[in-house]
Amino acid sequence: MLIGILLALLVILVVVGVVTSIWRARACRRIIAAPAGETELVCYGGVMCRALMTSGTLVRLDLMDWGVRMRGIPLTRWLVPQWEARYEDLAIAELVRTPYSRIAVWFRLRGEPGGMGFLTERSRDILDGLQKHEVPVNRSVEMIRNVAEMYSEQR
């Protein structure tokens, strides 16, 4: 009887944890009416936003002929939010790093606070691709304490 109650409690905690993670990740989602387009560069890495930070290669970044698309790989699409932006909507792409992460390319939108970060070893390739589309880039790496700093009003 006690084992059954503990098992039921464990299942409830796992379900609540998964639902909470999905709900928090959806807060970072940004989907636009983007055309199919041609892919110019594909990179795999992690994502960082206000509500989520992943590591490894759970996220795919595509530089398309129209803009940028980040999304989870097939196994993680339910957890990783899709994020899209046209090149003309990007104010800047800059490099940031927390004490416990690798370098991320932070995509900041014009007129909107925050943005989205993509953790990768291929930041140079991404910045080169963005520059071809006249997106301003900052190649110096800024150390931040946490992702919340990227959403502050002082930036």
C-alpha positions in Angstrom: 0.0 0.0 0.0 2.7 2.5 1.0 4.8 1.6 -2.1 1.7 2.3 -4.3 1.2 5.7 -2.7 4.9 6.6 -3.1 4.8 5.4 -6.7 1.7 7.5 -7.4 3.3 10.5 -5.8 6.4 10.1 -7.9 4.4 9.8 -11.1 2.5 13.0 -10.1 5.8 14.9 -9.4 7.3 13.8 -12.8 4.2 14.8 -14.7 4.0 18.2 -12.9 7.8 18.7 -13.7 7.4 17.9 -17.4 4.3 20.1 -17.8 6.0 23.0 -16.0 9.1 22.7 -18.1 7.1 22.7 -21.3 5.0 25.7 -20.1 8.1 27.7 -19.2 9.8 26.9 -22.5 6.8 28.1 -24.5 7.3 31.5 -23.0 10.4 31.8 -25.2 8.7 30.7 -28.4 8.5 33.1 -31.4 7.0 31.8 -34.6 6.6 34.1 -37.6 4.9 33.5 -41.0 8.2 32.5 -42.6 8.5 30.9 -46.0 10.1 27.5 -46.5 13.3 29.0 -48.0 16.7 27.4 -48.5 19.0 26.5 -45.7 22.4 28.1 -45.8 23.9 26.8 -42.6 22.9 24.1 -40.0 24.4 23.9 -36.5 23.5 21.8 -33.5 23.9 23.0 -29.9 21.8 24.3 -27.0 19.5 27.1 -26.3 19.3 29.8 -23.6 16.4 32.0 -22.8 14.7 33.4 -19.8 13.0 30.1 -18.9 15.2 27.4 -20.3 18.9 26.5 -20.8 19.9 23.2 -22.5 23.2 21.7 -23.2 24.6 19.2 -25.7 23.1 19.1 -29.2 19.3 19.2 -28.4 18.7 22.2 -30.6 19.1 22.8 -34.3 19.8 26.3 -35.7 19.2 27.0 -39.4 20.4 30.1 -41.1 17.8 30.3 -43.9 17.8 32.7 -46.9 15.1 34.7 -45.1 16.4 34.6 -41.5 17.1 32.4 -38.4 15.2 29.4 -37.1 15.9 27.5 -33.9 14.0 24.4 -32.8 14.5 21.2 -31.0 15.7 18.0 -32.7 12.9 15.5 -33.2 13.3 14.0 -29.7 13.1 17.4 -28.0 10.6 19.4 -30.0 8.1 19.1 -27.2 10.5 20.7 -24.8 12.5 23.2 -26.8 10.7 26.2 -28.1 10.8 27.1 -31.8 12.2 30.6 -32.4 12.3 32.5 -35.7 13.4 35.9 -36.8 13.9 37.6 -40.2 17.3 39.1 -40.8 15.8 42.6 -41.0 14.2 42.1 -37.5 17.5 41.4 -35.8 19.1 44.4 -34.1 22.4 42.5 -33.4 23.9 39.1 -32.8 26.4 39.1 -30.0 28.5 36.6 -28.1 27.8 35.9 -24.4 28.9 33.4 -21.9 27.8 32.4 -18.4 30.4 31.1 -15.9 29.0 27.6 -16.5 28.3 27.5 -20.2 30.0 27.6 -23.5 29.7 30.7 -25.8 26.3 31.5 -27.1 25.2 33.7 -30.0 22.6 36.0 -28.5 20.0 37.2 -31.0 18.5 40.5 -30.1 15.4 41.8 -31.9 14.7 45.4 -32.9 12.5 47.1 -30.4 12.0 44.1 -28.2 13.7 43.2 -24.9 15.5 40.0 -24.4 16.0 37.7 -27.3 17.3 34.1 -27.6 20.7 32.5 -27.3 22.2 29.5 -29.1 25.0 27.7 -27.4 27.5 26.3 -29.9 31.1 25.8 -30.8 30.4 27.3 -34.3 29.7 30.8 -33.3 32.2 32.2 -35.8 30.4 30.4 -38.7 27.0 31.8 -37.5 28.3 35.3 -37.2 29.9 35.1 -40.7 26.5 33.9 -42.1 24.7 36.7 -40.4 27.1 39.3 -41.7 26.4 38.2 -45.3 22.8 39.3 -44.6 23.9 42.6 -43.1 23.0 41.8 -39.5 25.2 43.7 -37.1 27.4 41.4 -35.0 29.6 41.8 -32.0 32.4 39.3 -31.9 33.7 40.1 -28.4 32.5 37.7 -25.7 30.6 39.3 -22.9 30.6 37.4 -19.5 27.2 37.5 -17.9 26.2 36.0 -14.5 22.9 34.6 -15.7 20.5 34.8 -18.6 18.2 37.2 -16.7 20.8 39.9 -17.4 20.0 39.7 -21.1 16.4 40.8 -20.3 17.3 43.8 -18.1 16.3 47.3 -19.1 19.9 48.6 -18.8 21.0 46.6 -21.9 
